[in-house]
Amino acid sequence: MRIFFKQSLVAFWFIWWAFAFLTDFIGGLELLGYTSTPWFDGHNYPFLQKTLEQFGATPAVDIALFVGIIAWALIAALLFLIAVATPYQNRKLWIKRVDTAFVVSIGLWLAFFLSDQTVMKFDLEENHMVQGGFQLLCYLTIHLLPD
């Protein structure tokens, strides 16, 4: 049962990061006029723009950061998918892939924490801290909970 629980945590984070990627990717397509859908909230880019305008950021900087976030979320989702697809019976390989997925995705949370602090968006920082902290808790659970 504990093995299934650990696998479920990894599957949950695959789904979560896949939705995070899709939300921003489809939001970007919507801003470019390629699609319109009520299913995904595409407000992250305008929020990023508004936040960075106080620092005189150019549209190129806004776009580069937004594309970077989308790419990082996609990589995280794919790494979690690879971990989910790895049989637990090959425990060494499974844990290596789980470690890689968690380290890469937690890296994005750390980047968000620093960014939030830099631009003084403490309400957003709190949200990112809760989500990133929950992910770290899941990662520790996988490692500390015996099989």
C-alpha positions in Angstrom: 0.0 0.0 0.0 2.8 2.4 0.8 4.5 1.8 -2.6 1.2 2.6 -4.3 1.0 5.8 -2.2 4.5 6.8 -3.2 3.6 6.1 -6.9 0.4 8.1 -6.5 2.3 11.1 -5.2 4.6 11.0 -8.3 1.5 10.6 -10.6 -0.2 13.6 -8.8 2.8 15.8 -9.5 2.9 14.7 -13.1 -0.8 15.8 -13.5 -0.2 19.0 -11.5 2.8 20.1 -13.6 1.0 19.0 -16.9 -1.9 21.4 -16.0 0.6 24.1 -15.0 2.2 23.8 -18.4 -1.0 23.6 -20.3 -2.5 26.6 -18.5 0.4 28.9 -19.4 0.9 27.4 -22.9 -2.7 27.8 -23.9 -2.8 31.2 -22.2 0.1 32.2 -24.4 -1.6 30.9 -27.5 -4.7 32.8 -26.5 -2.7 36.0 -26.2 -1.3 35.4 -29.6 -4.8 35.0 -31.0 -4.5 31.3 -31.9 -7.2 30.0 -29.5 -9.8 31.0 -27.0 -11.0 28.7 -24.3 -12.7 29.1 -21.0 -11.0 26.0 -19.6 -7.6 27.6 -19.0 -6.9 30.9 -17.2 -4.4 32.8 -19.2 -3.8 35.6 -16.7 -0.2 34.7 -15.8 1.5 36.6 -18.6 -0.4 39.9 -18.1 0.3 39.6 -14.4 4.0 39.0 -15.2 4.0 42.1 -17.5 2.3 44.3 -14.9 4.7 43.2 -12.2 7.8 43.8 -14.2 6.7 47.1 -15.7 7.7 48.9 -12.5 11.3 47.8 -13.2 11.2 49.0 -16.8 11.3 45.5 -18.3 11.0 45.3 -22.0 8.5 43.1 -23.8 11.4 40.9 -24.8 12.3 40.3 -21.1 8.6 39.5 -20.3 8.4 37.1 -23.1 11.7 35.4 -22.3 10.7 34.9 -18.7 7.2 33.6 -19.6 8.6 31.2 -22.2 11.2 30.1 -19.6 8.5 29.3 -17.1 6.5 27.4 -19.7 9.5 25.4 -20.7 10.5 24.6 -17.1 7.0 23.4 -16.3 7.0 21.2 -19.5 10.3 19.7 -18.5 9.0 19.1 -15.0 5.9 17.4 -16.3 7.8 15.2 -18.7 10.3 14.2 -16.0 7.4 13.2 -13.7 5.8 11.3 -16.6 9.1 9.4 -17.1 9.2 8.6 -13.4 5.5 7.4 -13.4 6.3 5.2 -16.4 9.3 3.6 -14.6 8.4 0.3 -12.9 8.9 0.5 -9.1 10.4 -3.0 -9.2 13.5 -1.3 -10.7 13.8 0.7 -7.5 17.2 2.3 -8.1 16.1 3.6 -11.5 12.7 4.7 -10.2 14.1 6.7 -7.3 16.7 8.3 -9.6 14.0 9.4 -12.0 11.8 10.6 -9.1 14.7 12.5 -7.6 15.4 14.2 -11.0 11.7 15.2 -11.4 11.4 16.6 -7.9 14.8 18.5 -8.0 14.0 20.1 -11.3 10.5 21.1 -10.4 11.5 22.3 -6.9 14.1 24.4 -8.6 11.3 26.3 -10.3 9.7 27.0 -6.9 13.0 28.3 -5.6 13.2 30.6 -8.7 9.7 31.8 -7.9 10.5 32.4 -4.3 13.5 34.6 -5.3 11.5 36.4 -7.9 8.6 37.1 -5.6 11.0 38.5 -3.0 12.7 40.6 -5.6 9.5 42.2 -6.9 8.0 42.4 -3.4 4.9 40.3 -4.3 4.5 38.8 -0.9 0.9 37.5 -1.4 2.2 35.6 -4.4 5.2 34.4 -2.5 3.0 32.9 0.2 1.1 31.0 -2.5 4.3 29.7 -4.1 5.7 28.8 -0.6 2.6 26.7 0.2 2.7 24.9 -3.2 6.5 24.4 -3.2 6.4 23.4 0.5 3.7 20.8 -0.3 5.8 19.4 -3.1 8.9 19.2 -0.8 6.8 17.4 1.8 5.7 14.9 -0.9 9.3 14.4 -1.9 10.4 13.8 1.7 7.5 11.4 2.2 8.7 9.3 -0.7 12.1 9.1 0.8 11.3 8.8 4.5 8.3 6.5 4.5 9.3 2.8 4.5 8.0 0.6 1.7 
